[in-house]
Amino acid sequence: MNDDIATAQSGPETQELAALPKAEFMMPGPERDRLVRLILDGMKTATSALLLDYTSCGEPLPRVGDRSVLVDSNGQGVAVLATTDIAVTRLGDVTDRQALSEGEGDTTAAQWRRTHETFWNSDEYRAGFADPTFPIDDDTLVVLEHFRVTERFEVAEQRMDVTNTDERDAEHD
């Protein structure tokens, strides 16, 4: 699947990890890397997506126990995630618990909804759909996934630390 997994693992486990689907948060770039860091730090233990994300491309919904490889903006594996809970709910029924579990700074369902609707209504996001004019309202179905990190790749952790240091240095230049 990627060089990082092979570097971090050897033997039959390498093939098993290479067969796992990728867990990609947001689009590659600083926002993805921020979310990856939140996951590795244990602050982000949940995510959400519109059910339409799955149905439009024929992907099955995650199931409890599913594993995936968390990738950074370079497409390199940094950890293995395991799904611990999955629910499909109306957007209007998302709770504060989900907002807090996503670890991105939203502390209420209302804040969470504003943040997510901004993303879901962005041109970049909607460009991936055959019909980008779909409505988002209280009845829109959302997939809420909770997960935990089951394995970290040491080489990837070191790379993430270097990347974060480089980004901090660039901000101060």
Contacts in CASP RR format, 6 or more apart in sequence:
PFRMAT RR
TARGET T0000
AUTHOR 0000-0000-0000
METHOD contacts of the structure
MODEL  1
MNDDIATAQSGPETQELAALPKAEFMMPGPERDRLVRLILDGMKTATSAL
LLDYTSCGEPLPRVGDRSVLVDSNGQGVAVLATTDIAVTRLGDVTDRQAL
SEGEGDTTAAQWRRTHETFWNSDEYRAGFADPTFPIDDDTLVVLEHFRVT
ERFEVAEQRMDVTNTDERDAEHD
1 17 0 8 1.000
1 18 0 8 1.000
1 19 0 8 1.000
1 20 0 8 1.000
1 22 0 8 1.000
1 69 0 8 1.000
1 77 0 8 1.000
2 18 0 8 1.000
2 69 0 8 1.000
2 71 0 8 1.000
2 75 0 8 1.000
2 76 0 8 1.000
2 77 0 8 1.000
3 76 0 8 1.000
4 76 0 8 1.000
4 77 0 8 1.000
4 78 0 8 1.000
4 153 0 8 1.000
4 155 0 8 1.000
4 156 0 8 1.000
4 159 0 8 1.000
5 14 0 8 1.000
5 17 0 8 1.000
5 18 0 8 1.000
5 69 0 8 1.000
5 77 0 8 1.000
5 153 0 8 1.000
6 14 0 8 1.000
6 18 0 8 1.000
7 153 0 8 1.000
7 155 0 8 1.000
8 153 0 8 1.000
8 154 0 8 1.000
8 155 0 8 1.000
8 156 0 8 1.000
9 17 0 8 1.000
9 153 0 8 1.000
17 69 0 8 1.000
17 80 0 8 1.000
20 67 0 8 1.000
20 68 0 8 1.000
20 69 0 8 1.000
20 80 0 8 1.000
21 68 0 8 1.000
21 69 0 8 1.000
22 68 0 8 1.000
22 69 0 8 1.000
22 71 0 8 1.000
22 75 0 8 1.000
22 77 0 8 1.000
23 68 0 8 1.000
23 69 0 8 1.000
23 70 0 8 1.000
23 71 0 8 1.000
23 81 0 8 1.000
23 147 0 8 1.000
24 32 0 8 1.000
24 71 0 8 1.000
24 75 0 8 1.000
25 32 0 8 1.000
25 35 0 8 1.000
25 36 0 8 1.000
25 39 0 8 1.000
25 47 0 8 1.000
25 70 0 8 1.000
26 32 0 8 1.000
26 35 0 8 1.000
26 119 0 8 1.000
27 124 0 8 1.000
28 73 0 8 1.000
28 74 0 8 1.000
28 75 0 8 1.000
29 73 0 8 1.000
30 73 0 8 1.000
30 167 0 8 1.000
32 72 0 8 1.000
32 73 0 8 1.000
33 72 0 8 1.000
33 73 0 8 1.000
33 160 0 8 1.000
33 163 0 8 1.000
33 164 0 8 1.000
33 167 0 8 1.000
35 44 0 8 1.000
35 104 0 8 1.000
36 70 0 8 1.000
36 71 0 8 1.000
36 72 0 8 1.000
36 78 0 8 1.000
36 160 0 8 1.000
37 160 0 8 1.000
37 164 0 8 1.000
38 44 0 8 1.000
38 103 0 8 1.000
38 104 0 8 1.000
39 45 0 8 1.000
39 70 0 8 1.000
39 79 0 8 1.000
39 81 0 8 1.000
39 149 0 8 1.000
40 78 0 8 1.000
40 79 0 8 1.000
40 149 0 8 1.000
40 152 0 8 1.000
40 157 0 8 1.000
40 160 0 8 1.000
42 149 0 8 1.000
43 103 0 8 1.000
44 101 0 8 1.000
44 102 0 8 1.000
44 103 0 8 1.000
44 104 0 8 1.000
45 101 0 8 1.000
45 103 0 8 1.000
45 146 0 8 1.000
45 147 0 8 1.000
45 148 0 8 1.000
46 98 0 8 1.000
46 101 0 8 1.000
46 102 0 8 1.000
46 103 0 8 1.000
46 144 0 8 1.000
46 145 0 8 1.000
46 146 0 8 1.000
46 147 0 8 1.000
47 102 0 8 1.000
47 145 0 8 1.000
47 147 0 8 1.000
48 94 0 8 1.000
48 98 0 8 1.000
48 102 0 8 1.000
48 116 0 8 1.000
48 142 0 8 1.000
48 143 0 8 1.000
48 144 0 8 1.000
48 145 0 8 1.000
49 142 0 8 1.000
49 143 0 8 1.000
49 145 0 8 1.000
50 120 0 8 1.000
50 136 0 8 1.000
50 140 0 8 1.000
50 141 0 8 1.000
50 142 0 8 1.000
50 143 0 8 1.000
51 88 0 8 1.000
51 140 0 8 1.000
51 141 0 8 1.000
51 142 0 8 1.000
51 143 0 8 1.000
52 129 0 8 1.000
52 134 0 8 1.000
52 140 0 8 1.000
52 141 0 8 1.000
53 59 0 8 1.000
53 143 0 8 1.000
54 60 0 8 1.000
54 61 0 8 1.000
54 143 0 8 1.000
56 129 0 8 1.000
56 130 0 8 1.000
61 86 0 8 1.000
61 88 0 8 1.000
61 143 0 8 1.000
62 83 0 8 1.000
62 86 0 8 1.000
62 143 0 8 1.000
62 145 0 8 1.000
63 83 0 8 1.000
63 86 0 8 1.000
64 83 0 8 1.000
64 84 0 8 1.000
64 85 0 8 1.000
64 86 0 8 1.000
65 82 0 8 1.000
65 83 0 8 1.000
65 84 0 8 1.000
66 82 0 8 1.000
66 83 0 8 1.000
67 80 0 8 1.000
67 81 0 8 1.000
67 82 0 8 1.000
67 83 0 8 1.000
67 150 0 8 1.000
68 80 0 8 1.000
68 81 0 8 1.000
68 83 0 8 1.000
69 77 0 8 1.000
69 79 0 8 1.000
69 80 0 8 1.000
69 81 0 8 1.000
70 77 0 8 1.000
70 78 0 8 1.000
70 79 0 8 1.000
70 80 0 8 1.000
70 81 0 8 1.000
70 149 0 8 1.000
71 77 0 8 1.000
71 78 0 8 1.000
72 78 0 8 1.000
72 156 0 8 1.000
72 159 0 8 1.000
72 160 0 8 1.000
72 163 0 8 1.000
76 156 0 8 1.000
76 159 0 8 1.000
77 153 0 8 1.000
77 156 0 8 1.000
78 152 0 8 1.000
78 153 0 8 1.000
78 156 0 8 1.000
78 157 0 8 1.000
78 159 0 8 1.000
78 160 0 8 1.000
79 149 0 8 1.000
79 150 0 8 1.000
79 151 0 8 1.000
79 152 0 8 1.000
79 153 0 8 1.000
79 156 0 8 1.000
80 149 0 8 1.000
80 150 0 8 1.000
80 151 0 8 1.000
81 147 0 8 1.000
81 148 0 8 1.000
81 149 0 8 1.000
81 150 0 8 1.000
82 147 0 8 1.000
82 148 0 8 1.000
82 150 0 8 1.000
83 145 0 8 1.000
83 146 0 8 1.000
83 147 0 8 1.000
84 146 0 8 1.000
84 147 0 8 1.000
84 148 0 8 1.000
85 144 0 8 1.000
85 145 0 8 1.000
85 146 0 8 1.000
86 143 0 8 1.000
86 144 0 8 1.000
86 145 0 8 1.000
86 146 0 8 1.000
87 143 0 8 1.000
87 144 0 8 1.000
88 141 0 8 1.000
88 142 0 8 1.000
88 143 0 8 1.000
88 144 0 8 1.000
89 141 0 8 1.000
89 142 0 8 1.000
89 144 0 8 1.000
90 138 0 8 1.000
90 139 0 8 1.000
90 140 0 8 1.000
90 141 0 8 1.000
90 142 0 8 1.000
91 113 0 8 1.000
91 136 0 8 1.000
91 137 0 8 1.000
91 138 0 8 1.000
91 139 0 8 1.000
91 140 0 8 1.000
91 141 0 8 1.000
91 142 0 8 1.000
92 109 0 8 1.000
92 113 0 8 1.000
92 138 0 8 1.000
92 139 0 8 1.000
94 109 0 8 1.000
94 112 0 8 1.000
94 113 0 8 1.000
94 142 0 8 1.000
94 144 0 8 1.000
95 109 0 8 1.000
96 107 0 8 1.000
96 108 0 8 1.000
96 109 0 8 1.000
96 112 0 8 1.000
98 109 0 8 1.000
98 112 0 8 1.000
98 144 0 8 1.000
99 105 0 8 1.000
99 106 0 8 1.000
99 107 0 8 1.000
99 108 0 8 1.000
99 109 0 8 1.000
99 111 0 8 1.000
99 112 0 8 1.000
100 106 0 8 1.000
100 107 0 8 1.000
101 146 0 8 1.000
102 112 0 8 1.000
104 115 0 8 1.000
105 111 0 8 1.000
106 112 0 8 1.000
106 115 0 8 1.000
117 136 0 8 1.000
119 125 0 8 1.000
120 126 0 8 1.000
120 136 0 8 1.000
121 136 0 8 1.000
126 132 0 8 1.000
END
